[in-house]
Amino acid sequence: QLTVTDDDVIEKSNLSRQFLFRNHNVGQSKSLSAVNAVALMNQDLRAKPLQDRVSPQTEGVFNVPFWQSLDVVVNALDNVKARLYVDERCVFFEKPLLESGTLGTKCNTQMVLPHMTENYGASQDPPEKEAPQCAVHNFPHNIDQCLVLAHSEF
């Protein structure tokens, strides 16, 4: 069984980069819409949508039996704190993790096999001294980049 979870809803900006969603899905649950879209492609797939963020606050949902029942974990996260938490849980429960995610214009993919490969939390990108211009003009995602963009445009 596939478990899909996301506590967010679909926004118009998601449509250009998340291929399972359509205009009629805007405002709907990401996990429920994704499971419904995949069910149309493969009626034999057993998938369960959840609408919970995986975090220390939801360990009542994502408890020991939940983690023990998994064969593999696949991430698609845009937030380092969540990625580190899932990585930590996978190492603890000895579950393989296909770690993937984005942060601004950066992306990461990494296969983590507990006790065999380096886990996501074991390494860190060096801090950037300056925001790349493509990030500033196309994907400003922090206050400094927004200020640089505003200054350059006005």
Buried (B, 14 or more C-beta within 10 A) or exposed (E): EEBBBBBEBBEEEBBEEBEBBEEEBBEBBBBBBBBBBBEEEEEEEEBEBBBBBBBEEBEEBBEEEBBEEBEEBEBEBEEBEBBBBBBBBBBEBEBBBBBBBBBBEEEBEBEBEBEEEEBBBEEEEEEEEEBBEEBBBEBBBEEEBEEBBEEEEE
